């Protein structure tokens, strides 16, 4: 789907998000009891799809925060959203720029 350099750029963005998450109050999120789903987690899942591809993304074990989490929309939803982004923006650079804008809009 993307070349090695593009995948590295996706991985770098993923690390940025993991090491510098936004407070829940500064991003869209849902909370039901002990369960949580937020925009940063969606972006992380999208990025994992982009650098892994569909087959590997589907086989990758879910992080503990998503296991049995009824608020996680599921891998098929992430893949569909990712495919929409690929169609809309076309290149890895444009997708990364859009994901950064999305985070900064509510930061």
GROMACS elastic network, one bead per residue, 0.5 to 0.9 nm:
[ bonds ]
;  ai    aj funct       b0    kb
    1    50     6  0.74534   500
    1    51     6  0.79820   500
    1    52     6  0.86153   500
    1    53     6  0.64820   500
    2     5     6  0.81242   500
    2     6     6  0.58749   500
    2     7     6  0.61902   500
    2    50     6  0.73354   500
    2    51     6  0.69380   500
    2    53     6  0.84356   500
    2    91     6  0.85665   500
    2    92     6  0.72400   500
    3     6     6  0.53367   500
    3     7     6  0.61677   500
    3     8     6  0.86807   500
    3    51     6  0.87340   500
    4     7     6  0.50709   500
    4     8     6  0.61681   500
    4     9     6  0.87170   500
    4    51     6  0.85815   500
    5     8     6  0.50531   500
    5     9     6  0.63599   500
    5    10     6  0.87843   500
    6     9     6  0.50404   500
    6    10     6  0.63356   500
    6    11     6  0.86614   500
    6    51     6  0.78927   500
    6    91     6  0.89497   500
    6    92     6  0.60342   500
    6    93     6  0.76371   500
    7    10     6  0.50113   500
    7    11     6  0.61593   500
    7    12     6  0.86351   500
    7    47     6  0.89082   500
    7    50     6  0.73071   500
    7    52     6  0.80739   500
    7    92     6  0.82393   500
    8    12     6  0.61716   500
    8    13     6  0.87048   500
    8    51     6  0.77713   500
    9    12     6  0.50744   500
    9    13     6  0.63692   500
    9    14     6  0.86558   500
    9    51     6  0.89598   500
    9    92     6  0.82217   500
    9    93     6  0.83169   500
    9    96     6  0.80717   500
   10    13     6  0.51930   500
   10    14     6  0.62130   500
   10    15     6  0.87542   500
   10    47     6  0.59968   500
   10    48     6  0.79677   500
   10    50     6  0.73406   500
   10    51     6  0.63935   500
   10    92     6  0.78169   500
   10    93     6  0.89919   500
   10    96     6  0.70081   500
   11    15     6  0.62487   500
   11    16     6  0.86624   500
   11    47     6  0.73495   500
   11    48     6  0.78280   500
   11    51     6  0.71644   500
   12    15     6  0.51483   500
   12    16     6  0.62726   500
   12    17     6  0.88069   500
   13    17     6  0.63559   500
   13    18     6  0.86841   500
   13    44     6  0.86396   500
   13    47     6  0.80410   500
   13    96     6  0.76225   500
   13    99     6  0.89842   500
   13   100     6  0.83899   500
   14    17     6  0.52478   500
   14    18     6  0.62340   500
   14    19     6  0.86493   500
   14    43     6  0.80664   500
   14    44     6  0.57975   500
   14    45     6  0.89500   500
   14    47     6  0.65366   500
   14    48     6  0.78742   500
   15    18     6  0.50057   500
   15    19     6  0.59615   500
   15    20     6  0.82612   500
   15    44     6  0.88848   500
   16    19     6  0.52892   500
   16    20     6  0.58449   500
   16    21     6  0.80496   500
   17    20     6  0.50918   500
   17    21     6  0.52909   500
   17    22     6  0.81095   500
   17    40     6  0.69610   500
   17    41     6  0.88098   500
   17    43     6  0.84959   500
   17    44     6  0.73829   500
   18    21     6  0.57916   500
   18    40     6  0.84356   500
   18    41     6  0.89145   500
   18    44     6  0.79900   500
   21    24     6  0.87974   500
   21    40     6  0.69316   500
   22    25     6  0.80946   500
   22    26     6  0.62429   500
   22    27     6  0.68451   500
   22    40     6  0.73653   500
   22   103     6  0.83862   500
   22   106     6  0.89133   500
   22   107     6  0.67244   500
   23    26     6  0.53960   500
   23    27     6  0.70012   500
   23   107     6  0.84543   500
   24    27     6  0.54689   500
   24    28     6  0.72493   500
   24    29     6  0.65807   500
   24    38     6  0.73446   500
   24    39     6  0.89294   500
   25    28     6  0.76321   500
   25    29     6  0.81155   500
   26    29     6  0.89980   500
   26   106     6  0.56224   500
   26   107     6  0.55541   500
   27    38     6  0.70164   500
   27    39     6  0.62072   500
   27    40     6  0.76672   500
   27   103     6  0.77957   500
   27   105     6  0.89078   500
   27   106     6  0.56187   500
   27   107     6  0.69548   500
   28    37     6  0.87086   500
   28    38     6  0.58816   500
   28    39     6  0.55823   500
   28    40     6  0.86186   500
   28   106     6  0.81258   500
   29    36     6  0.71948   500
   29    37     6  0.55902   500
   29    39     6  0.62180   500
   29    40     6  0.88852   500
   30    35     6  0.81637   500
   30    36     6  0.56990   500
   30    37     6  0.53086   500
   30    38     6  0.63617   500
   30    71     6  0.74475   500
   31    34     6  0.73217   500
   31    35     6  0.56821   500
   31    37     6  0.66550   500
   31    38     6  0.86118   500
   31    71     6  0.80486   500
   32    35     6  0.51936   500
   32    36     6  0.65405   500
   32    71     6  0.79970   500
   33    36     6  0.80955   500
   35    65     6  0.83516   500
   35    66     6  0.88116   500
   35    69     6  0.61565   500
   35    70     6  0.74197   500
   35    71     6  0.68576   500
   36    65     6  0.81102   500
   36    66     6  0.86541   500
   36    69     6  0.76331   500
   36    70     6  0.88114   500
   36    71     6  0.65483   500
   36    72     6  0.81792   500
   37    40     6  0.86300   500
   37    41     6  0.68228   500
   37    42     6  0.78070   500
   37    65     6  0.88523   500
   37    66     6  0.83445   500
   37    69     6  0.83269   500
   37    71     6  0.57137   500
   37    72     6  0.61671   500
   37    73     6  0.88289   500
   38    41     6  0.54336   500
   38    42     6  0.64714   500
   38    43     6  0.88681   500
   39    43     6  0.61793   500
   39    44     6  0.86099   500
   39   102     6  0.89765   500
   39   103     6  0.81198   500
   40    43     6  0.50794   500
   40    44     6  0.61936   500
   40    45     6  0.86887   500
   40   103     6  0.75808   500
   41    44     6  0.50100   500
   41    45     6  0.62247   500
   41    46     6  0.86105   500
   42    45     6  0.51206   500
   42    46     6  0.61618   500
   42    47     6  0.86116   500
   42    72     6  0.85623   500
   42    78     6  0.75242   500
   43    46     6  0.50179   500
   43    47     6  0.61273   500
   43    48     6  0.85814   500
   43    99     6  0.70911   500
   43   103     6  0.87507   500
   44    47     6  0.51326   500
   44    48     6  0.61899   500
   44    49     6  0.86745   500
   45    48     6  0.50370   500
   45    49     6  0.62656   500
   45    50     6  0.86947   500
   45    57     6  0.88411   500
   45    75     6  0.83370   500
   45    78     6  0.68163   500
   45    79     6  0.89804   500
   46    49     6  0.50912   500
   46    50     6  0.62755   500
   46    51     6  0.88908   500
   46    78     6  0.59892   500
   46    79     6  0.72947   500
   46    81     6  0.76636   500
   46    82     6  0.58671   500
   47    51     6  0.62850   500
   47    52     6  0.83751   500
   47    82     6  0.83316   500
   47    96     6  0.87573   500
   48    51     6  0.54168   500
   48    52     6  0.58032   500
   48    53     6  0.79533   500
   48    57     6  0.66617   500
   49    52     6  0.52349   500
   49    53     6  0.53381   500
   49    54     6  0.62301   500
   49    56     6  0.81084   500
   49    57     6  0.53863   500
   49    58     6  0.84287   500
   49    75     6  0.89218   500
   49    78     6  0.76973   500
   49    79     6  0.67688   500
   49    82     6  0.72284   500
   50    53     6  0.56993   500
   50    54     6  0.81088   500
   50    57     6  0.85704   500
   50    79     6  0.88683   500
   50    82     6  0.72237   500
   50    92     6  0.85538   500
   51    57     6  0.85801   500
   52    55     6  0.76874   500
   52    56     6  0.54715   500
   52    57     6  0.54824   500
   52    60     6  0.89133   500
   53    56     6  0.57887   500
   53    57     6  0.58897   500
   53    58     6  0.85374   500
   54    57     6  0.51287   500
   54    58     6  0.60572   500
   54    59     6  0.87069   500
   54    79     6  0.71714   500
   55    58     6  0.52980   500
   55    59     6  0.64733   500
   55    60     6  0.88203   500
   56    59     6  0.50828   500
   56    60     6  0.60445   500
   57    60     6  0.52033   500
   57    61     6  0.85257   500
   57    75     6  0.81768   500
   57    79     6  0.89070   500
   58    61     6  0.81325   500
   58    75     6  0.69041   500
   58    76     6  0.87212   500
   59    62     6  0.88706   500
   61    64     6  0.89610   500
   61    67     6  0.89474   500
   62    65     6  0.79663   500
   62    66     6  0.60901   500
   62    67     6  0.60237   500
   63    66     6  0.56099   500
   63    67     6  0.65039   500
   64    67     6  0.51648   500
   64    68     6  0.85014   500
   64    69     6  0.89595   500
   65    68     6  0.83851   500
   65    69     6  0.71552   500
   66    69     6  0.50186   500
   66    70     6  0.82935   500
   66    71     6  0.83359   500
   66    72     6  0.62800   500
   67    70     6  0.86520   500
   67    72     6  0.86007   500
   68    71     6  0.89046   500
   68    72     6  0.84398   500
   69    72     6  0.56425   500
   69    73     6  0.88924   500
   70    73     6  0.74630   500
   70    74     6  0.89094   500
   71    74     6  0.86507   500
   72    75     6  0.84978   500
   73    76     6  0.80464   500
   73    77     6  0.60603   500
   73    78     6  0.74926   500
   74    77     6  0.55239   500
   74    78     6  0.65754   500
   74    79     6  0.88535   500
   75    79     6  0.60502   500
   75    80     6  0.85057   500
   76    79     6  0.50343   500
   76    80     6  0.60819   500
   76    81     6  0.85842   500
   77    80     6  0.50582   500
   77    81     6  0.61473   500
   77    82     6  0.84646   500
   78    81     6  0.51421   500
   78    82     6  0.60143   500
   78    83     6  0.85464   500
   79    83     6  0.60481   500
   79    84     6  0.85437   500
   80    83     6  0.50999   500
   80    84     6  0.62178   500
   80    85     6  0.87033   500
   81    84     6  0.50346   500
   81    85     6  0.62971   500
   81    86     6  0.87325   500
   82    85     6  0.50648   500
   82    86     6  0.62599   500
   82    87     6  0.86694   500
   83    86     6  0.50231   500
   83    87     6  0.62118   500
   83    88     6  0.85623   500
   84    87     6  0.51010   500
   84    88     6  0.60468   500
   84    89     6  0.85019   500
   85    89     6  0.57676   500
   85    90     6  0.74687   500
   85    95     6  0.67314   500
   85    98     6  0.89789   500
   86    89     6  0.54412   500
   86    91     6  0.69350   500
   86    92     6  0.80602   500
   86    95     6  0.72105   500
   87    90     6  0.55757   500
   87    91     6  0.89992   500
   88    95     6  0.87114   500
   89    92     6  0.80354   500
   89    93     6  0.87324   500
   89    94     6  0.56630   500
   89    95     6  0.58542   500
   89    98     6  0.83047   500
   90    93     6  0.86867   500
   90    94     6  0.70140   500
   90    95     6  0.74209   500
   91    94     6  0.53151   500
   91    95     6  0.62482   500
   91    96     6  0.86190   500
   92    95     6  0.50536   500
   92    96     6  0.60139   500
   92    97     6  0.84543   500
   93    96     6  0.51437   500
   93    97     6  0.60802   500
   93    98     6  0.85825   500
   94    98     6  0.61192   500
   94    99     6  0.86226   500
   95    98     6  0.50368   500
   95    99     6  0.61785   500
   95   100     6  0.86131   500
   96    99     6  0.50884   500
   96   100     6  0.61604   500
   96   101     6  0.85610   500
   97   100     6  0.51385   500
   97   101     6  0.61531   500
   97   102     6  0.85854   500
   98   101     6  0.50187   500
   98   102     6  0.60988   500
   98   103     6  0.86933   500
   99   103     6  0.63435   500
   99   104     6  0.86456   500
  100   103     6  0.51502   500
  100   104     6  0.60782   500
  100   105     6  0.84915   500
  101   104     6  0.50059   500
  101   105     6  0.58797   500
  101   106     6  0.89067   500
  102   105     6  0.52942   500
  102   106     6  0.71718   500
  102   107     6  0.88384   500
  103   106     6  0.59203   500
  103   107     6  0.60652   500
